[in-house]
């Protein structure tokens, strides 16, 4: 009898010791279910509110008039669901926008990034670039905190942390529409004059007769600056301030941009840009117009996706250039001279 009583006491003690652990496990399971439910609800909300690429672009375009940084994880999920990260050359405005929201909200950065997970490995490339492009003083330490969440992208993360990965301000503007679009995206998120000043700097190439890529980038910059400034007073104020800051050759181009924006004659800039580009494509560089040039520097020129679409009135063709005429271009493309 004493043995039975002792066994019962021991069993009761064991149960007493185990019960808190069982309760904690159940609590953790409940929290996990609740977190999964919240995540599913957020994904459903993103799909419902941002069902089309146009919904995403409208949010970006309207963001500065109604900043909602808490919606960044939702908009990032929507971008991924809609396949807007599939072609990175076309995703510059999205990467820049994410970077601009993160950079403008340093006190919320880690929480916003945490809420973006789980994230498909292919979309993590965009997040890594956005963190690096954010302009945050501690962007490297922020990236380090999320290494374990992105094991498939360890190589790219190491490149930014320890290698030659460049931040947005250090990327060359010639040769890639992605960089120009990323500057636009950052401006849409932040209203900062810095990305606009870098875009303005490309206007030094507006009369270039020897480099098709530089001429194309400058033409895109000039047309999109004018188009956006015609409906954005803050941008117009930045451009007017730049007239007094820039060297003479850029100052002339900025003055043309301001005039076209104020008179709503942006199509004139587009036509002039197309004419200059077609001439350079047809004849080659002014310094030695021969076919050999097309075998080297002239082979990778930028396609004028937005400008060409605007010519036919179909600005929805070549996203992300819709934003009311905001971003710059489509993708890289090989061009050959017109016979």
Buried (B, 14 or more C-beta within 10 A) or exposed (E): EEEEEEEEEEEEEEEEEEEEEEEEEEEEEEEEEEEEEEBEEBBEBBBEBBEEBEBBBBBBBBBBEEBEBEBBBBBBBBBBBBEBBEEBBBBBBBBBBBBBBBBBBBEBBBEBBEBBEEBEEEBBBBBBBBBBBBBBEEBBEBBEBBEEBBEEBEEBBEBBBEEEBBBBEEBEBBBBBBBBBBBBBBBBBBBBBBBBBBBBBBBBBBEBBBBBBBBBBBBBBBBBBBBBBBBBEBBBEBBEBBBEEBEEEBBBBBBBBBEBBEEEEBBBBBEBBBEBBEBBBEEBBEEEBEEEBBEEEBEEBBBBBBBBBBBEEEBEBBBBBBBBBBBBBBBBEEBEBEE
